[in-house]
Amino acid sequence: MAASSASATSAVVAAAQGVLVESTALLRGAREVLIRHGGEVYRLRHTRNDKLILTK
């Protein structure tokens, strides 16, 4: 029972922390990528100042 409880606690902590995705994995060498979310298209841009900008 303790292992099951520890596993459940671990899953809750992971969910609370979110998922880490490297920007390089999203951009794959490009300066911008289009992301479809909820029927809308968003643009994620990597700027010259090494910032990320997400616009609708």
VMD Tcl script that builds the backbone (N, CA, C; Angstrom):
set m [mol new atoms 168]
animate dup $m
set s [atomselect $m all]
$s set {name element resname resid chain x y z} {
  {N N MET 1 A 0.835 -1.195 0.000}
  {CA C MET 1 A 0.000 0.000 0.000}
  {C C MET 1 A 0.871 1.246 0.000}
  {N N ALA 2 A 2.003 1.223 0.692}
  {CA C ALA 2 A 2.882 2.387 0.754}
  {C C ALA 2 A 3.453 2.724 -0.605}
  {N N ALA 3 A 3.782 1.724 -1.414}
  {CA C ALA 3 A 4.319 1.965 -2.750}
  {C C ALA 3 A 3.270 2.623 -3.630}
  {N N SER 4 A 2.031 2.175 -3.508}
  {CA C SER 4 A 0.945 2.765 -4.283}
  {C C SER 4 A 0.724 4.219 -3.888}
  {N N SER 5 A 0.785 4.495 -2.598}
  {CA C SER 5 A 0.616 5.857 -2.093}
  {C C SER 5 A 1.754 6.755 -2.559}
  {N N ALA 6 A 2.984 6.224 -2.535}
  {CA C ALA 6 A 4.142 6.993 -2.988}
  {C C ALA 6 A 4.038 7.291 -4.471}
  {N N SER 7 A 3.555 6.311 -5.237}
  {CA C SER 7 A 3.393 6.503 -6.679}
  {C C SER 7 A 2.343 7.571 -6.969}
  {N N ALA 8 A 1.246 7.543 -6.239}
  {CA C ALA 8 A 0.192 8.541 -6.415}
  {C C ALA 8 A 0.699 9.927 -6.033}
  {N N THR 9 A 1.451 10.000 -4.949}
  {CA C THR 9 A 2.018 11.285 -4.523}
  {C C THR 9 A 2.980 11.811 -5.570}
  {N N SER 10 A 3.799 10.935 -6.129}
  {CA C SER 10 A 4.747 11.322 -7.170}
  {C C SER 10 A 4.018 11.871 -8.398}
  {N N ALA 11 A 2.908 11.234 -8.782}
  {CA C ALA 11 A 2.132 11.691 -9.928}
  {C C ALA 11 A 1.524 13.063 -9.670}
  {N N VAL 12 A 1.067 13.309 -8.461}
  {CA C VAL 12 A 0.484 14.609 -8.107}
  {C C VAL 12 A 1.555 15.691 -8.168}
  {N N VAL 13 A 2.741 15.398 -7.641}
  {CA C VAL 13 A 3.838 16.361 -7.681}
  {C C VAL 13 A 4.219 16.654 -9.127}
  {N N ALA 14 A 4.316 15.619 -9.966}
  {CA C ALA 14 A 4.664 15.813 -11.375}
  {C C ALA 14 A 3.605 16.672 -12.072}
  {N N ALA 15 A 2.343 16.433 -11.784}
  {CA C ALA 15 A 1.268 17.213 -12.396}
  {C C ALA 15 A 1.324 18.662 -11.950}
  {N N ALA 16 A 1.638 18.879 -10.683}
  {CA C ALA 16 A 1.711 20.239 -10.155}
  {C C ALA 16 A 2.879 21.005 -10.766}
  {N N GLN 17 A 3.961 20.312 -11.074}
  {CA C GLN 17 A 5.138 20.961 -11.633}
  {C C GLN 17 A 5.000 21.198 -13.131}
  {N N GLY 18 A 4.122 20.507 -13.804}
  {CA C GLY 18 A 3.964 20.660 -15.237}
  {C C GLY 18 A 4.987 19.837 -15.999}
  {N N VAL 19 A 4.992 20.013 -17.302}
  {CA C VAL 19 A 5.902 19.280 -18.174}
  {C C VAL 19 A 6.919 20.262 -18.729}
  {N N LEU 20 A 8.181 19.912 -18.650}
  {CA C LEU 20 A 9.241 20.766 -19.173}
  {C C LEU 20 A 9.556 20.356 -20.605}
  {N N VAL 21 A 9.454 21.302 -21.529}
  {CA C VAL 21 A 9.780 21.070 -22.931}
  {C C VAL 21 A 10.815 22.112 -23.333}
  {N N GLU 22 A 11.921 21.674 -23.863}
  {CA C GLU 22 A 12.959 22.598 -24.324}
  {C C GLU 22 A 12.463 23.365 -25.545}
  {N N SER 23 A 12.757 24.653 -25.605}
  {CA C SER 23 A 12.331 25.467 -26.745}
  {C C SER 23 A 12.950 24.941 -28.045}
  {N N THR 24 A 14.148 24.397 -27.956}
  {CA C THR 24 A 14.797 23.849 -29.159}
  {C C THR 24 A 14.007 22.676 -29.718}
  {N N ALA 25 A 13.317 21.930 -28.848}
  {CA C ALA 25 A 12.489 20.815 -29.312}
  {C C ALA 25 A 11.266 21.328 -30.063}
  {N N LEU 26 A 10.730 22.471 -29.635}
  {CA C LEU 26 A 9.573 23.056 -30.319}
  {C C LEU 26 A 9.975 23.733 -31.633}
  {N N LEU 27 A 11.046 24.489 -31.591}
  {CA C LEU 27 A 11.448 25.290 -32.752}
  {C C LEU 27 A 12.225 24.491 -33.798}
  {N N ARG 28 A 12.950 23.472 -33.372}
  {CA C ARG 28 A 13.721 22.602 -34.273}
  {C C ARG 28 A 14.551 23.390 -35.279}
  {N N GLY 29 A 15.263 24.409 -34.782}
  {CA C GLY 29 A 16.153 25.193 -35.638}
  {C C GLY 29 A 15.499 26.367 -36.346}
  {N N ALA 30 A 14.186 26.465 -36.297}
  {CA C ALA 30 A 13.466 27.571 -36.949}
  {C C ALA 30 A 13.387 28.753 -35.986}
  {N N ARG 31 A 13.102 29.928 -36.511}
  {CA C ARG 31 A 12.929 31.121 -35.678}
  {C C ARG 31 A 11.484 31.257 -35.197}
  {N N GLU 32 A 10.550 30.546 -35.838}
  {CA C GLU 32 A 9.168 30.580 -35.377}
  {C C GLU 32 A 8.473 29.274 -35.721}
  {N N VAL 33 A 7.419 29.009 -34.956}
  {CA C VAL 33 A 6.614 27.809 -35.171}
  {C C VAL 33 A 5.154 28.174 -34.953}
  {N N LEU 34 A 4.277 27.559 -35.713}
  {CA C LEU 34 A 2.842 27.781 -35.550}
  {C C LEU 34 A 2.280 26.667 -34.681}
  {N N ILE 35 A 1.408 27.046 -33.756}
  {CA C ILE 35 A 0.824 26.100 -32.814}
  {C C ILE 35 A -0.691 26.215 -32.910}
  {N N ARG 36 A -1.360 25.101 -33.189}
  {CA C ARG 36 A -2.828 25.107 -33.225}
  {C C ARG 36 A -3.338 24.704 -31.846}
  {N N HIS 37 A -4.224 25.520 -31.290}
  {CA C HIS 37 A -4.799 25.254 -29.968}
  {C C HIS 37 A -6.249 25.703 -29.966}
  {N N GLY 38 A -7.151 24.782 -29.706}
  {CA C GLY 38 A -8.572 25.125 -29.601}
  {C C GLY 38 A -9.135 25.762 -30.859}
  {N N GLY 39 A -8.684 25.326 -32.019}
  {CA C GLY 39 A -9.187 25.875 -33.274}
  {C C GLY 39 A -8.535 27.188 -33.678}
  {N N GLU 40 A -7.639 27.704 -32.871}
  {CA C GLU 40 A -6.919 28.945 -33.169}
  {C C GLU 40 A -5.461 28.620 -33.476}
  {N N VAL 41 A -4.817 29.485 -34.258}
  {CA C VAL 41 A -3.405 29.304 -34.575}
  {C C VAL 41 A -2.604 30.404 -33.888}
  {N N TYR 42 A -1.570 29.992 -33.180}
  {CA C TYR 42 A -0.681 30.903 -32.464}
  {C C TYR 42 A 0.708 30.814 -33.080}
  {N N ARG 43 A 1.457 31.884 -32.978}
  {CA C ARG 43 A 2.827 31.929 -33.492}
  {C C ARG 43 A 3.792 32.096 -32.323}
  {N N LEU 44 A 4.737 31.177 -32.206}
  {CA C LEU 44 A 5.786 31.271 -31.202}
  {C C LEU 44 A 7.057 31.685 -31.916}
  {N N ARG 45 A 7.571 32.873 -31.565}
  {CA C ARG 45 A 8.762 33.407 -32.226}
  {C C ARG 45 A 9.933 33.491 -31.270}
  {N N HIS 46 A 11.111 33.177 -31.776}
  {CA C HIS 46 A 12.368 33.333 -31.038}
  {C C HIS 46 A 12.999 34.621 -31.577}
  {N N THR 47 A 13.130 35.619 -30.729}
  {CA C THR 47 A 13.609 36.929 -31.168}
  {C C THR 47 A 15.131 37.002 -31.220}
  {N N ARG 48 A 15.633 38.067 -31.802}
  {CA C ARG 48 A 17.078 38.304 -31.856}
  {C C ARG 48 A 17.665 38.501 -30.468}
  {N N ASN 49 A 16.831 38.950 -29.531}
  {CA C ASN 49 A 17.270 39.175 -28.152}
  {C C ASN 49 A 17.136 37.914 -27.292}
  {N N ASP 50 A 16.937 36.766 -27.943}
  {CA C ASP 50 A 16.841 35.470 -27.287}
  {C C ASP 50 A 15.637 35.369 -26.353}
  {N N LYS 51 A 14.521 36.005 -26.757}
  {CA C LYS 51 A 13.268 35.926 -26.021}
  {C C LYS 51 A 12.277 35.118 -26.838}
  {N N LEU 52 A 11.233 34.620 -26.184}
  {CA C LEU 52 A 10.153 33.938 -26.874}
  {C C LEU 52 A 8.898 34.808 -26.793}
  {N N ILE 53 A 8.214 34.937 -27.926}
  {CA C ILE 53 A 6.970 35.710 -27.969}
  {C C ILE 53 A 5.895 34.833 -28.580}
  {N N LEU 54 A 4.778 34.699 -27.874}
  {CA C LEU 54 A 3.633 33.930 -28.346}
  {C C LEU 54 A 2.525 34.900 -28.697}
  {N N THR 55 A 2.075 34.882 -29.962}
  {CA C THR 55 A 0.993 35.774 -30.396}
  {C C THR 55 A -0.091 34.962 -31.076}
  {N N LYS 56 A -1.278 35.530 -31.074}
  {CA C LYS 56 A -2.434 34.890 -31.704}
  {C C LYS 56 A -2.551 35.362 -33.118}
}
mol reanalyze $m
mol bondsrecalc $m
mol representation Tube
mol addrep $m
